[in-house]
Amino acid sequence: MVPFEWNALFETGNARIDSQHRKLFELTNELAGAVQNGEKLPEISALVLKLRDYAATHFCDEEQLMRCSSLAEQDKTRHACAHRSFIKKVEELAARDDLSNVEAVSGFLQFLVTWLVTHILKLDHRMTKALLEKRAVDNDRPIPIEQILISALMESERRFRVISDEAPALIWICGHDGARNFANKAWFDLVGEPASAAATIDWTSYLHPEDKERYLALIAELLRSGLPAKTEFRIRSASGWRWVLEKITPRMDGDQPIGLIASGTDVSDIKLSEGLLTAANRRVEQEVAERTREFKRLAHADPLTGIANRRLLLEQLDSEVASAASGGGALAVLFIDIDHFKSINDSFGHAAGDSVLVQIAATMKGLVRQSDLVGRLGGEEFVVLLLNTEIDAALRVADHVRKAIARCAFKDITRPVTISVGVAGYEAADDAASLLARADHALLQAKRSGRNQCKLGRTQVESRAAEPA
């Protein structure tokens, strides 16, 4: 079925104008037929070429006729403004890449149908009537143009309903007051109401409570401004809430908005997919974050004892020395070595030796604050960073740790296990290496003095004085 059939009711009486109208009818039928039958849509370049040709000849001819008619000047101006609006719409179409989606096709088809209704069958016939009236005055004979206009408009409305009911889009039209005077079959099918109920239903009652205020405010703004818009909202269907993506276009009379025409698409399945994808992405991000934390922990943890490894220990020492240098508080270092550890390995085996390392690490970590750092430097050597701790307090902590280790019972070890500790405090001239070296020197003194004891490291001045001349 051809959506728009040309008949005598559409004729203006001017053969040239009518032939131009026929071309636009054919173009509209071609586009509507492609939508109805799922056929390949015309190329944008070809479509734009035909529309530009129509505008270039038709508008020029009409404006010449208007100058010869009895139309009021304001009506002539409004008619010319409509011509410019058509040209602007065609240029907007020319800027598109293609007509490959339903929304784009439906939107432009709605524009052409609206043009047929509001321009050809209204403005053009008004112009024709003015021409005929002028001739009637000249020839003293009346012309029954009103009946032609009424019949043509009724036929146009019937054709528009045929096209819109075949379209999959959710189409509605409203007047300048926002009251909807038309909705197509797809819209009524979605909400589960018969089209016969159009006059009695309140369409706003189908809007989701969370979207209703925003949506109605948008409609009011578009009726005021005459600007197009896109929006997403939820509508109550026969089977539950559905998401709709809607494109709303103003219907203009010259430069004044006289209503709106909208085309919507049910995007609920897309929204569901987006929600599932978002949830999946969130789970993946959480897993990645957890794995990143675990990798970071493993990168900074000693694989045997679980405390800080050499890398983290030295990085943290650098950071704390820099903080102390900028007035961040006192800093002390304990350098710890297990006494006679080689003989423990030789006498009781490496498994027993590993067990001793693990137990000593856990014991030390439990004896210091959470803000302090216990790390394994390598082999049987450990380092403890005591933050905000003066040297005398650090020496007390060292001795407390030493005594606690001496009291420990170690599985499969039949002799006492002790530690020696070197203690050094940060001084102004220190860097990480010099501070650790002074603690290491103090540890050496503790071991030379008989082990199982703590020694305080030399100051920077004492260290320099001890250097050979």
N, C-alpha and C positions, 0 to 999 in steps of 0.2 A: 504494500500500500504506500502511495506517495503521501508524505505527511502534509504537504501544502499543495493543493491543486489550484491552478489558476482558473478563475472564472470571471464572468462579466462584472461581478460585484466589485472586483478589485480595479477595474479599469477607470481611469481618470478622464478619458475622452481625448487625451493627447497621445497620439500613437508613439511619439518618440519617448515620452516619459514612461508609458506603459511597457515598451520594449526593454527599457532599463530596469524597471521593476521585475519583469520576468527573469532577467539574468540573476537578480538577487534571490528570487524564489528558487531558481534552479540550484544556485549555490547552497542555499539553506537546506533544500531537499537532499542534495548530495551528502552534506555533513550529517544530517539527521538519519539518513539511510545507513550510513556507515556505523553510526552509534547503535541503531536498532538491530542491525544484522551482524554486528561484530566484524565488519569488513575493515580493510586497510584504510586508514585515515589519509586524507590528502596531505601532500607536502606543504609545509608552511609557506615556502617561497611562492608556490603556485597559487595558494589561497590568497596571500597578500597581494599578488599581482592582479588577480581578478577584482579584489575589493578596491584597490587603488584605481583601477580602470573605471569601475562603477562610480566611485566618488568623483573622479576628475571630470567625467562627462555629465553625470546625472545632477550633481549639485550646481554646476554652472548653468545648466538648462533651467533648473527649478528657480534659481535666483533671478534669472531673466524674466521668467513667467511671473514671479512675485511682483516685480516692478510694474508689471502691466495689470495687476489685480487690484481689487478694492480692499485688500488686507490692511489692517491697522499697522502703523509703523512698528509698534511693540511686538506684534505677531510676526512681522517680517524678521525682526531682530532675533526673536526666539527661534524661528525656523533656521536661520543662518547659524546660530549657536549650536543647534542640534547637528548641523552638518560638520562643524568643527569638532564636536565631541566624537562623531563617528570616525573621522580621520585620525584623531588621537588614539582611539581604541585600536584601529588598524595598525598604527605604528607601534603600539604596545605589543600587539600580536607578532609583528615583524621582529621584535627583539627577543622572542622566545626561541629556544633551540628546536623544539618539536611539539607535536600534539600527541605524545605517546601515552599520556595518562588520562583517566576518565575525568578527573577534576578539570583539567585544562579544556578538554573537548566540551564538557557539559557547560562550563562557564562561558565559553565563546558562543556556543549554540544558544544559550539563554540570552546572550546579548543580541544575536541576530533576531530571535523570536520577539524580544522586547522592541527591537527596532521596527519590525514588521507591524507590531500592534500599535506602538505609540507614535511612529513617524509616518509610515506609508498610509496606514488606515486612519490616521488622525490628522497630522499636520498637512500631509499631501492632499488629502481630501478637503481639508479646510481651505487650502490654497485653491483647489479646483472649484470649490463652491464659490469662493470669492471671484474667480474668473468668470464662472457661469452667471453669477449675480450681476457682474458688470455687463456681460453680454445681454442678460435678460433686461437690464435697464435700457441698454442700447436698443434692443429688439422688441422690448415691451412684451416679453413672454416669460413665465415662471418655470423653474427647473426643480423637479422633486428630488433634490440631492440628499435630504435627511434620511429617506428610506434606504438609499444606497449605503450611506454611512452606517446605519444601524445594522443592516444585513451583513455588511462586510465585517464589522466588529464581532458580531455573533459567530460568523464563520471562522474568524481568526482565533477566537477563544476556544472553539471546538478543536481546531487543529493544534493549538498549543497544548491542550490537555492530552491529546493523542500522543504527542511527542514526549511530554513530561512523564506520562504514565508508563511509557516504554523504557525510559531511562532508569538505570540502577541507582542513580543518585537520589538523595532525599531533598526534594525541591519544595520551597515555599515562597510565597509572595505576600508582602504586607503593604499597607498604605502609609501615608505620612504620619498617621496617628499610632502606628505600630500594630494595628489590628490586622491579623492575617486573613486575607480573603481567598487564599488558594494554598493547597498542599497537594502533592501528587500521591499516587497510589503507594509508592515505596514508603513514604512517610507514614501513611495510615497503617500499612502492613507492619511496620516496625513497632508502633505503639499498640497494635492489636485492636484497632477501632475501625469500623466501616466508614467509608468516605461520606456516607449519608449523615454521619454525626458531626460533620464539620461545623455546622452552625451552632451546636450546643456545647461542644467540649471546650475546656479551658486549656489551651496548649501549654501554658506556663506550669500547670500541675504535673507535667511529665518531666520537668527539670529536676535534677538532683538538688536536694536542699543546700549542699555545700557549693554548688555552682550557680544557683538561681540568681542571687543578687548580682554577681559579677556579670553574668550573661545579659540580664535585663539592662544593666547599666551600659553595656557595650552597644546594645540595640539602640538605646536612647541617644548615645553619642553619635552613632553612624547616621541616624535620622537627622541629627542636628548638623553634622559636618559634611555629609555627603561623601565620605571617604570609604574605600573598601577595607575589609579586614578578614583575618582568619582567626578561628578560635577553636578550642577543644572543650567539650563539656560532656556530661553524662545525661542520658535520657532513659526514662523508664519504659522498657519494652514489655511485650507479653511474657518474655522469659527471664526478665531481670534487667539490671542496669547495663546499658551499652554506652561505649565511648563513641562520640561523633566528632569528626574533624569537619568543620564547616567554613566555607568561603562565602562571605556576604558582600554583595555588590549593590551600590545605590542605584535606584531608578531616578533619572534626572529629567527635568523639564527645563531645558536650557542649562542654567547654572544653579538651579534650585532642586534639592532632593524631594521627590514626591513619594518615596517608599523604598523598599528593599526587595531584592530577589536573592535567595540563598540556595546553595548546593552543598549538601553534606554527604560524607562517606562514613560508614560504620568501620571504625578502626579498633574495635574491641580486641580482635585476635592479635593485632599488632601490639596493642597495649599489654596484653597478657604475655606475649613473647618478650616484650621489653622488660616487664616485671620479672619474669623468670630469668632473663639474661642478667638483669641487675643483681638479683639474689645470688645467681651463680658467680658473678664477678666479685660480689662481696665475700662469698665463701673463699674464692680463690685468693683474694687479697688478704684475707685473714690467715689462710694457710701459708701464703708467701711470707707474711709478717712473722708468723710463728717460726717458720723455717729459717728466716733471716736471723731472728733472735737466737735460734739454736745454733746456727752456723757461727754467729758472732761469739756466742758463749764457748763453742768448741774451739774457735780460733784463739780465744783468750784464756782457755782453761788448760791446766796441766793434765794430760790424759790419765796419769796414774792416780794423783791425789785429788783432782777436781778443783784445786785452788788456782789462783792466778798463775799463768805460765810466765816464762822469762820475758816474752814480748810485751805482755800487758804490764808486767811489773816495771820494766824500764820506761815504757810510755807514761805510766802513771807517776813514776819518780820524776821524770822531766817536767810533767805538768805541775806537780806539787812544789817542786823547786822554783818554777817560774811564779807560782802563786805566792810562795813565801817571800820571794824577792820583791814582789810588788806590795808587800805589807799584808799578805793574806793570813798570817799567823805562824806560830812556831811549827817546826817539822823535825821529827826525829826518825832515825833508821836503826832497826835491829838487824844485824847480820848474824845468822845462826848456822851452826854446823853440828851434825851428830858426831859425838865422840866415838872413835874407833869403829866407824861404820864398816870399813873394809873387813875387819875381823868378824863382824856380825854376819856379813855375807859369806865369808869363808867358813865360819863355824856352823851356821844354821841354814845356809842356802839363800839363794836370791829371792825365793818366794817369801821367806821369813823377813828378809831385808825390805822387800816391797811393802809388806804388811806394817813394818815399823814406820816407813815413810808416810804411809796413809794415816796411821794412828796419830803420829806427831803433828801432821798437817791439820787434822781435825781438831786435835787438842788445842793447838795454838789459835785456830780460828775461833774456837769457843771461848777463849780467854781475853780476846780483844774486842773493841767496839765494832759495830757494823760499819762505821765510817772509816775504820782502819783497813789496810789491805795486807793480806798474808799471801805471799807468793813463793813458788819454788824457782830458784835461780838455776838449778841444775844439780844432778847427783844428789848428795845429802845436804846441800846448802839451801837455806831459806832466807827470805828477807821480809821484814814486817815494816810497813810505813805507818807511823803514828802521827796522825794529823792533829794540829793545834795542841801539841804536847811539848812542854819544856824538857830540858835534858835530865833534870833530877827525877821528874815523873817517869820519863822513858826508862831510866835505870831501874826504877821500882817495878815497872811492868816487865822488864827483861828478867829480873830475878824471880818474879812471880811465875813467869812461864817456865824458867829453868827448873824451879822446885816442883812444879806440877808435872813436868815430864819425868823427873827423877822418881816421882811416886807412882808412875804408870806401870801397870803390868802388861807385858807384851806377849801375845800368844806364841808359843814354841820358842821363846827366848828365856833362857834360864839364868841370865845374869842381868844386872841393872843396865839400863840405857840412859845416857845423859847427853846434855848438849852444852856447847860453849857459845857465848853471845858477845858480840862486839856492838857497842852503842855509840852513835854519833849524832850530834844535833846540827841543824842547818846554821851556817854563818854567812855573813853578807857576801863574801867572795866566792862562795860555793857555786858549782854547777852540779848536775846530777852525778857525774863521774867522780868529782873530788869528794862529794859527800859519801858516796858508796865506798870509795877507797879508804876514807878515814874509818868508816865502820868496819871494813875488812881488816884494816891494820889492828884495830882494837880486838877483833876476833882472834887474830894471830897471837896477840899478847895473852889472851885468855887461855889459849891452847898451850902456849909455852909455859904458862904459870901452873899447869897441872890439869887443865880442862875442868868441866862441870862448874863453870863460874862465868861471871859477866865482867867485862872491862869497858871503861869509858874511853872513847877515842880522843886523840889529841885535838887541840884546837888548830885552826889554820896557822896561827903564829908559831905554835909548838911544832907543827909539821914542817914549816919552812926552816925553823931553827935546827931541826934534826937532819935536814938535807946536807950532804957533804959539800964542803966549801969548793 
